[in-house]
Amino acid sequence: MPVPRRFDRRPPERDTTRINERIRVPEVRLIDDQGQQVGVLKTADALVFAQERDLDLVEVAPEARPPVCRVLDYSKYKYEQAQKIKQARKHQQQITVREIKFRPKIAEHDYDTKKHHVERFLKHKDKVKVTIMFRGREVTHPERGTAILDRLAEELSEIGVVEQRPMQEGRNMTMMMAPSKAVLTGRVDAAGEGSDGESAIPATHDAPHVGDVASTAIQTPSASDASAAEPAQAAESVTETGSVESAEPPLTAAAPEPSETVDEPAGNNGTAAAGSTVS
């Protein structure tokens, strides 16, 4: 973290390039403002040569014998050099290394969550350092960590490549993954991700979900409900056709059919039994 300027007690960096009167050697090899070599001159004569052209005498090769000096506008030269550095920094691609940690006994849901994080990092063109942390006696079973890393590399092979194979250092096992060429060229990017950064993969409808089965069972009428609804639907259909004005039964009941009379002996009290006709 950079130190704030008000708390920085270090002296400011000075430009170590020697120009004009700061050149203390007795003689220099001079190059004029056109890039032509003038020859070896005394330092005072070279300084007069530069001042006659309203330019600076700048030492460009102090290790040479004699040192090489050039006549130029030093302020303009520094500005051009700063612009070149700025343009070079703008065009260079900055790679960020992200790190995510697993445990050898990680649960399936936790594994899926962290795998989505690795997938999101790779789609953003970042390198990912995957670390397996061993604790206690877990370090005696490094094959579990290797299996997890190999599984992760296989499942993300379309968007990531393994730069460094799983390597154990003490109680940690690390593997470095980098975005694949498909991600770097733009054929696979973060456009297929959802709002939370996870990939929005459409769900398949081959098999109904448990909740869908429950809702279907609620909406589908049972056999008894269907049989009870049939007379009502039939009555409504008759009313719509106009053949019968109402599906309700008529107010006048039909005359009862004559029933056979059975002569039964009277009881002890001389009354006839219920439901029979006295002869």
ROPAPA-456722 format. One line per field, with one value per residue (C-alpha): chain; residue in one letter; x, y, z. Coordinates in pm, 1 decimal. Layout:
N
chaine [A; ...]
residu [A; ...]
x [X; ...]
y [Y; ...]
z [Z; ...]
! end
This chain:
279
chaine [A; A; A; A; A; A; A; A; A; A; A; A; A; A; A; A; A; A; A; A; A; A; A; A; A; A; A; A; A; A; A; A; A; A; A; A; A; A; A; A; A; A; A; A; A; A; A; A; A; A; A; A; A; A; A; A; A; A; A; A; A; A; A; A; A; A; A; A; A; A; A; A; A; A; A; A; A; A; A; A; A; A; A; A; A; A; A; A; A; A; A; A; A; A; A; A; A; A; A; A; A; A; A; A; A; A; A; A; A; A; A; A; A; A; A; A; A; A; A; A; A; A; A; A; A; A; A; A; A; A; A; A; A; A; A; A; A; A; A; A; A; A; A; A; A; A; A; A; A; A; A; A; A; A; A; A; A; A; A; A; A; A; A; A; A; A; A; A; A; A; A; A; A; A; A; A; A; A; A; A; A; A; A; A; A; A; A; A; A; A; A; A; A; A; A; A; A; A; A; A; A; A; A; A; A; A; A; A; A; A; A; A; A; A; A; A; A; A; A; A; A; A; A; A; A; A; A; A; A; A; A; A; A; A; A; A; A; A; A; A; A; A; A; A; A; A; A; A; A; A; A; A; A; A; A; A; A; A; A; A; A; A; A; A; A; A; A; A; A; A; A; A; A; A; A; A; A; A; A]
residu [M; P; V; P; R; R; F; D; R; R; P; P; E; R; D; T; T; R; I; N; E; R; I; R; V; P; E; V; R; L; I; D; D; Q; G; Q; Q; V; G; V; L; K; T; A; D; A; L; V; F; A; Q; E; R; D; L; D; L; V; E; V; A; P; E; A; R; P; P; V; C; R; V; L; D; Y; S; K; Y; K; Y; E; Q; A; Q; K; I; K; Q; A; R; K; H; Q; Q; Q; I; T; V; R; E; I; K; F; R; P; K; I; A; E; H; D; Y; D; T; K; K; H; H; V; E; R; F; L; K; H; K; D; K; V; K; V; T; I; M; F; R; G; R; E; V; T; H; P; E; R; G; T; A; I; L; D; R; L; A; E; E; L; S; E; I; G; V; V; E; Q; R; P; M; Q; E; G; R; N; M; T; M; M; M; A; P; S; K; A; V; L; T; G; R; V; D; A; A; G; E; G; S; D; G; E; S; A; I; P; A; T; H; D; A; P; H; V; G; D; V; A; S; T; A; I; Q; T; P; S; A; S; D; A; S; A; A; E; P; A; Q; A; A; E; S; V; T; E; T; G; S; V; E; S; A; E; P; P; L; T; A; A; A; P; E; P; S; E; T; V; D; E; P; A; G; N; N; G; T; A; A; A; G; S; T; V; S]
x [0.0; 149.5; 236.7; 25.6; 225.1; 178.5; 328.8; 609.2; 936.1; 1150.9; 1319.4; 1165.2; 1319.7; 1554.5; 1632.2; 1976.3; 2037.3; 2318.3; 2256.2; 2438.6; 2652.0; 2601.2; 2833.0; 3170.5; 3390.4; 3661.4; 3554.1; 3258.2; 3163.9; 2900.3; 2595.9; 2407.5; 2031.4; 2012.4; 2164.0; 2501.5; 2819.8; 3029.7; 3325.9; 3510.9; 3497.8; 3574.2; 3272.1; 3272.8; 3280.9; 2998.3; 2790.4; 2844.6; 2746.2; 2414.5; 2344.8; 2388.4; 2091.1; 1880.8; 1896.8; 2035.4; 2346.1; 2228.5; 2453.3; 2300.5; 2581.3; 2774.7; 2952.4; 3125.9; 3478.8; 3446.7; 3077.1; 2833.2; 2625.4; 2346.9; 2201.4; 1824.3; 1530.0; 1533.3; 1184.0; 1031.9; 1234.1; 1102.7; 744.3; 776.0; 924.0; 638.3; 381.7; 547.3; 537.8; 172.6; 76.0; 265.5; 86.0; -251.0; -206.1; -64.4; -307.6; -319.0; -370.7; -522.5; -459.3; -753.6; -731.4; -1003.3; -962.0; -1110.4; -1104.1; -1044.8; -1377.3; -1577.8; -1951.0; -2109.0; -2306.4; -2001.0; -1800.6; -2060.8; -2064.3; -1687.4; -1674.7; -1912.8; -1675.3; -1381.6; -1591.1; -1679.1; -1313.6; -1203.3; -1475.9; -1347.0; -1003.0; -842.0; -606.6; -721.6; -502.6; -693.1; -568.0; -653.8; -599.1; -511.0; -552.1; -429.8; -416.4; -570.4; -221.2; -158.2; -418.1; -302.4; -487.9; -815.6; -691.1; -557.3; -894.4; -1077.1; -838.0; -849.8; -1230.6; -1240.7; -1000.4; -1202.6; -1537.6; -1398.7; -1187.8; -1391.4; -1308.6; -984.4; -651.1; -416.1; -94.4; 50.2; -36.8; -134.6; 170.5; 183.8; 373.3; 354.4; -11.8; -140.4; -182.9; -209.1; -304.8; -296.5; -567.2; -574.4; -853.1; -861.8; -814.9; -1191.5; -1230.7; -935.4; -1055.6; -1408.4; -1591.6; -1682.2; -1740.0; -1948.5; -2254.9; -2410.6; -2398.8; -2690.2; -2715.5; -2536.2; -2244.4; -2344.1; -2401.6; -2761.9; -2813.5; -3171.2; -3331.0; -3431.4; -3795.7; -3744.5; -3845.3; -4084.2; -3960.5; -4096.0; -4282.8; -4425.6; -4554.2; -4728.0; -4889.9; -5000.9; -5160.3; -5345.5; -5474.4; -5577.5; -5919.6; -5953.8; -6180.2; -6458.8; -6450.0; -6463.2; -6764.7; -6942.1; -6871.3; -7010.1; -7385.7; -7335.3; -7158.2; -7435.9; -7702.6; -7521.3; -7488.6; -7861.6; -7947.3; -7720.5; -7879.7; -8229.5; -8397.2; -8479.2; -8525.2; -8411.3; -8221.8; -8409.4; -8673.6; -9041.6; -9249.1; -9537.5; -9438.4; -9543.3; -9826.1; -9693.1; -9721.1; -9973.4; -9808.0; -9918.8; -10107.5; -10021.4; -10266.1; -10092.0; -10244.6; -10319.0; -10106.1; -10203.4; -10359.0; -10556.5; -10356.3; -10205.6; -9831.3; -9667.5; -9643.4; -9931.1; -10291.4; -10579.6; -10804.9]
y [0.0; 338.3; 575.9; 895.3; 1193.6; 1393.7; 1106.8; 1029.2; 1161.0; 1040.2; 1310.2; 1368.1; 1177.7; 1392.8; 1362.6; 1204.6; 1305.2; 1557.6; 1857.5; 2180.7; 2299.9; 1972.7; 1795.6; 1796.8; 1591.2; 1775.5; 1666.7; 1498.0; 1340.9; 1575.4; 1493.7; 1792.4; 1848.6; 1681.0; 1356.6; 1415.2; 1347.8; 1659.5; 1499.0; 1517.5; 1868.9; 2029.9; 2049.3; 2430.4; 2443.0; 2186.8; 2394.1; 2709.0; 2506.4; 2414.5; 2764.6; 2917.4; 2709.2; 2776.2; 2408.1; 2197.9; 1986.0; 1649.3; 1359.5; 1046.7; 790.5; 862.3; 522.6; 591.4; 729.0; 1019.4; 1054.5; 1112.2; 1431.8; 1543.1; 1882.4; 1890.0; 2054.1; 1861.1; 1965.7; 1852.9; 1530.1; 1446.5; 1516.3; 1285.2; 1008.8; 1038.8; 1015.5; 703.8; 535.9; 634.5; 490.1; 169.1; 132.6; 193.1; -82.8; -344.5; -600.2; -623.9; -974.4; -1009.8; -1325.6; -1433.5; -1700.4; -1932.8; -2199.2; -2547.2; -2809.8; -3181.7; -3267.1; -2994.4; -3058.8; -3084.2; -2756.9; -2565.3; -2711.5; -2594.3; -2244.0; -2207.0; -2355.3; -2079.6; -1823.2; -1971.6; -1970.6; -1602.9; -1509.4; -1690.0; -1526.9; -1188.4; -1288.6; -1325.4; -1598.8; -1814.4; -1976.1; -2270.6; -2377.8; -2694.8; -2644.4; -2954.1; -2961.9; -3216.9; -3568.6; -3463.1; -3392.9; -3769.6; -3800.3; -3563.3; -3770.6; -3614.2; -3266.8; -3384.8; -3540.3; -3214.0; -3006.6; -3251.5; -3253.4; -2872.0; -2849.1; -3103.8; -2932.6; -2588.4; -2708.2; -2501.2; -2166.2; -2235.9; -2406.4; -2536.7; -2334.3; -2510.5; -2865.3; -2941.2; -2896.1; -2941.3; -2693.1; -2781.9; -2807.7; -2638.8; -2777.2; -2517.6; -2516.3; -2216.9; -2175.4; -1917.6; -1816.3; -2017.1; -1878.5; -1878.7; -1637.6; -1417.5; -1383.2; -1293.2; -1603.7; -1678.6; -1376.4; -1263.2; -1193.2; -1527.5; -1450.6; -1359.2; -1051.3; -1224.5; -1327.3; -1689.8; -1831.1; -1821.6; -2171.5; -2248.2; -2522.5; -2842.0; -2953.3; -3318.9; -3423.2; -3222.7; -3070.2; -3183.1; -2854.4; -2888.3; -3236.8; -3106.4; -2817.3; -3048.6; -3284.4; -2993.5; -2857.4; -3197.2; -3309.1; -3654.6; -3928.3; -3858.8; -3486.7; -3557.8; -3789.4; -3531.3; -3257.1; -3454.4; -3407.3; -3036.2; -3007.0; -3209.4; -2980.8; -2674.1; -2816.2; -2894.0; -2540.6; -2394.1; -2594.9; -2474.4; -2813.7; -2790.7; -2455.0; -2567.5; -2861.0; -2848.1; -3119.0; -3019.5; -2892.3; -3140.2; -3487.9; -3775.6; -4004.5; -4308.0; -4636.3; -4885.3; -5121.8; -5468.7; -5505.3; -5780.6; -5906.2; -5951.3; -6068.3; -5800.2; -5764.3; -5825.3; -5479.8; -5523.7; -5266.4; -5340.5; -5343.2; -5031.0; -5017.9; -5265.2; -5222.1; -5344.2; -5576.6]
z [0.0; -96.0; 184.7; 187.6; 74.0; 394.8; 599.2; 353.8; 501.4; 215.6; 7.3; -335.7; -623.1; -822.2; -1188.7; -1204.8; -1566.6; -1586.3; -1812.2; -1890.9; -1593.8; -1405.0; -1650.6; -1469.9; -1706.8; -1899.4; -2247.4; -2415.8; -2746.3; -2892.1; -3108.9; -3249.8; -3266.7; -3610.8; -3482.6; -3650.5; -3455.8; -3412.2; -3237.7; -2910.1; -2764.3; -2434.5; -2208.7; -2209.9; -2590.9; -2612.6; -2371.2; -2583.2; -2891.9; -2726.4; -2591.1; -2935.3; -3051.4; -2737.0; -2646.2; -2361.5; -2342.4; -2210.2; -2105.2; -2264.3; -2212.9; -1893.2; -1899.3; -2228.3; -2245.0; -2306.5; -2211.1; -2495.0; -2482.9; -2709.8; -2791.7; -2750.5; -2570.0; -2244.5; -2127.0; -2456.4; -2441.0; -2090.9; -2199.9; -2502.2; -2289.1; -2036.0; -2316.0; -2456.7; -2115.6; -2074.8; -2411.5; -2343.1; -2008.9; -2174.6; -2433.0; -2200.4; -2064.5; -1688.4; -1554.9; -1209.2; -1009.1; -793.3; -525.8; -399.9; -131.7; -103.7; 167.4; 94.3; 266.5; 95.5; 53.6; -290.1; -265.4; -142.5; -428.7; -681.9; -533.4; -545.3; -893.0; -1011.0; -858.0; -1049.6; -1367.2; -1315.4; -1261.5; -1577.0; -1786.7; -1669.7; -1805.3; -1462.9; -1356.4; -1065.7; -802.0; -654.8; -311.7; -118.0; 257.1; 460.9; 837.3; 1087.2; 949.3; 618.0; 490.1; 477.2; 198.4; -77.2; -337.0; -218.9; -301.8; -636.1; -719.6; -643.9; -855.3; -1147.0; -1134.3; -1134.0; -1428.3; -1626.8; -1564.0; -1661.7; -1954.2; -2203.6; -2043.6; -1856.6; -1903.9; -1636.5; -1628.4; -1325.8; -1230.9; -867.0; -650.3; -273.8; -58.6; 307.8; 407.9; 93.1; -256.6; -534.6; -900.6; -1137.4; -1402.9; -1682.2; -1924.8; -2244.8; -2595.9; -2648.2; -2355.2; -2453.6; -2814.2; -2702.2; -2821.9; -2461.3; -2239.4; -1944.2; -2162.9; -2070.5; -1700.2; -1481.4; -1262.1; -976.3; -1195.7; -1243.7; -1588.3; -1694.5; -1833.1; -1937.7; -1732.2; -1903.4; -1888.5; -1956.7; -1604.0; -1388.3; -1067.9; -732.6; -693.0; -1044.1; -963.6; -651.3; -836.6; -1115.4; -864.2; -704.0; -1034.2; -1176.2; -1045.1; -897.9; -1038.6; -785.8; -860.2; -1232.7; -1193.1; -979.7; -1233.0; -1529.6; -1443.0; -1393.7; -1729.2; -1892.7; -1741.6; -1863.0; -2212.8; -2224.0; -2117.8; -2383.2; -2667.2; -2567.5; -2573.4; -2201.7; -2034.0; -1691.2; -1560.4; -1228.6; -1161.2; -1226.2; -934.8; -998.5; -899.6; -1120.6; -994.3; -808.9; -981.5; -832.5; -596.4; -502.3; -175.8; 59.0; 316.9; 644.1; 965.7; 1216.2; 1517.6; 1871.6; 1896.5; 1576.6; 1377.3; 1045.0; 998.4; 858.5; 480.8; 425.5; 314.9; 523.4; 325.9]
! end
